[in-house]
Amino acid sequence: MTAARATLTALRLPPQGTPAVFPTPEELIGRAALGDEQAFAALYDQLASPIFGTVMHVLRSRAQSEEVTQEVLLEIWRKAAQFDPARAKVTTWALTIAHRRAIDRVRSEQSARDREDRVELLDFHRPFDDVAEAALSTEEHQLVREALSTLTELQRESILLAYFHGLTCREVAEKLGVAIGTVKTRMRDGMIRLRDALGATR
């Protein structure tokens, strides 16, 4: 048995012949705050499972939950000296950090999806700008209305919501109750039909 393993075992097992008394999380984090890595290893064993459960409840993804759990435990190690036993128990403190980290991950994922939607929407803006420029330059407002009337209802609603109400493709899909891929296809097809009807070019 290595020295490190022996030290960790000593944290968990009492001397022979004495009642089993395991260090509390509060005792372990106090030692961890002083740089005791073995105390933190024991604390890790106590907290990893409940932290993972809390994160998994939010993320519903085992891979992401495992990753966030490691981030939480690393944060606990780094902030061990900041723990205040007068304000909360270690477990409560740790699970609060876990829940916050999980929510942050959800928001980060949503933000990334929104950015993708915005970029995709920009791809549609060029033909739309060409269409608008052609209509304004020739004052063919009636032609624009007629061109819009030739679109399917989904094409027309998707384009109006995206360009006149500033919604993302995902938001348009949610509002209309259809798949996001359907919205993207209908918008693209609709813009092509509008451009052709107005004689605009890219």
Secondary structure as GFF3:
##gff-version 3
##sequence-region A 1 202
A	DSSP	alpha_helix	3	12	.	.	.	ID=ss1
A	DSSP	alpha_helix	25	33	.	.	.	ID=ss2
A	DSSP	alpha_helix	37	59	.	.	.	ID=ss3
A	DSSP	alpha_helix	62	78	.	.	.	ID=ss4
A	DSSP	three_ten_helix	80	82	.	.	.	ID=ss5
A	DSSP	alpha_helix	90	138	.	.	.	ID=ss6
A	DSSP	alpha_helix	141	149	.	.	.	ID=ss7
A	DSSP	alpha_helix	153	164	.	.	.	ID=ss8
A	DSSP	alpha_helix	169	176	.	.	.	ID=ss9
A	DSSP	alpha_helix	180	198	.	.	.	ID=ss10
###
